[in-house]
Amino acid sequence: MYDLIVIGGGPAGLAAAYAAWNKGLKHIAILERDKELGGILNQCIHNGFGLHYFKEQLTGPEYASRFAAMVADTGVEVFLDTMVLQVTPEKQVHAVSKKEGYRVLEAKSIVLAMGCRERTRGAISIPGTRPAGVLTAGAAQRYVNMEGYMVGKRVVILGSGDIGLIMARRMTLEGAKVLACVEVMPYSGGLQRNIVQCLEDFDIPLYLSHTITDIRGKARVEQVVVSQVDDQRRPIPGTEMTFDCDTVLLSVGLIPENELTRDAGIVMDPRTNGALVYENRETSVPGIFACGNALHVHDLVDFVTAESMAAGAAAADYVQAGELDRERTVQVTTNAHIGYTVPQRFRADSDGVEFYFRVRRVFKESRIQVTCGDQVIASFKREHMAPGEMETIKIPKALLARMDGDTLHIAAEEVQA
């Protein structure tokens, strides 16, 4: 029996396994479905990774290889090309691989670190024909950066998520003409630095409050029609623009990979599409933890690393010291301006809690207020907040001690001039 099985060998899984090993667990396994460790980072050849953890700018493969090397220096077992089919509440892991065949592994604890996947054309129901040349931005990124295929010459990108913005720059550098980046919302879904470095620096237009209303072509994409939308995201007649192109890249959101989580009977949060967790990233099933993009979609890999190391350390604590008390649990609620928080609940005697959350719209000067009933626990100022950027606040134990109730409310409000 393993002390810990980590499902997923991307940045989250590597960090969780490394932290658990350093906390004292010595019988750990990582199960990874790909043929190498690193996950999505292997195709992210641009820099900008590692500023928080390594204090220097790295490319995705460099960041992944550093963590893979750190794990290789431990005794953690790594099983590549291994697909996990099922996780049970009893902490049994059903897995299959060409080398080992079908196996049922048992563990004292499990960390779920499966990452996320992209929304596809079928998920957003774009009208038009079904020609070749419509890809997700992540698939295009893999083709160009890892497989050596150029996916198109004249490109329109739907959605302004970070992968789409980065691929706008990448395709331009490879000689393609990126005609437009089209975003249905009145704000970008990506980091501000990516808007500047990937669009503005290359004179690629960003059309906010616009969407693709038709894809035309037989064997291959030939044209797309882009229309402006109203505040209900409905196309406005008479605003159509036609682009002659051969490729459409979709950057329309990421979905945490959680089929295994649901099958294990773990309570889910419909706002994140991930597990509902405590402050130590433990799920509703004792001894099973979740972290990284399988829990909620992050914007920086350094945040994934920090969260996953906390989850790995918590798994080690569970194995070595037993289950933490769940009797006095505090639920976290938000106002309408906040999309979700992680964690969604925490133990009242916690040694401080750090909350991750995203706002639903762009805020200028604003305030984040944390209350319990009528009592203000803490207040934080922000000059700017946007849905594409993760926000964090930390409530120390001394402030949590002021609570006189079982609900903590987090609200974001714009400060009126």
Secondary structure, DSSP 8 states (H G I E B T S, - for coil): -EEEEEE--SHHHHHHHHHHHHTT---EEEE-SSSSTTGGGGG--SS-B-TTTTSS-B-HHHHHHHHHHHHHTTT-EEE-SEEEEEE-TT-EEEEEETTTEEEEEEEEEEEE---EEE--HHHHT--B---B-EEEHHHHHHIIIII-----SEEEEE---HHHHHHHHHHHHTT-EEEEEEESSSS-SS-HHHIIIIIGGGT--EEETEEEEEEEESSBEEEEEEEEB-TTS-B-TT--EEEE-SEEEE---EEE--HHHHHTT--EETTTTEE---TT-B-SSTTEEE-GGGTS--S-HHHHHHHHHHHHHHHHHHHHH-----SSEEEEEE-TTEEEEESSEEETT-S-EEEEEEESS-BSSEEEEEEETTEEEEEEEES-B-TTS-EEEEE-HHHHTT--SSEEEEEEEE---
